[in-house]
Amino acid sequence: MEDIERINLIDYFQPNYFDCIIFADVLKHLKDLWAALKNVTNFLTNSGFIITSIPNVRHYTTIINLVKGYWPYRERVIHDKTHLRFFTFKNIKKCF
């Protein structure tokens, strides 16, 4: 397995190689997700697309906990301790 933030994709693939690139619960763990997204777009065909799953931190459980003055760090899901970034729907759209 390679680190998407460090790998030189040109060593493995030609430009316009992929019809689809999937980031399944990955972007929230990256230091510079914008650079990673920009990097992979060179490897998409003209009609290619990116599929990603990103939790929406604006979930009602987050809002309820924030009103109570608490950030609910957890071992998984939206409040996972390993997340470097948190997104609302507007932030997600802005990424793309």
Steps between C-alpha positions, in 0.01 A plus 500: 500500500625848413445840660293713260676813629847366424466269201600623156209364298679555168731213600198267489239646265469703183299825502131447417523140624199481736129537434438518873711555813354411839599663828304291750534669839849628413491877445434590863829331594722690254725791591441671163192348341482782245843409359406132495178572309682728256767233446258220417290706257783472247437127493127525431362471149311804369172340609651352818380577849591467866284320754561570866336447835545779754300524822306822554608642837183710501317186610251569779702298754794738453281808540335365816840422653643841405203675662590303814860623465645165401682369192416129482829338398439134425682197368311505170235663281456880476704591810785255444817606682708440186320761287717796408210686343130532561249605234154639458320452171609849386867417573471174309357676195774764516768227487379399158 
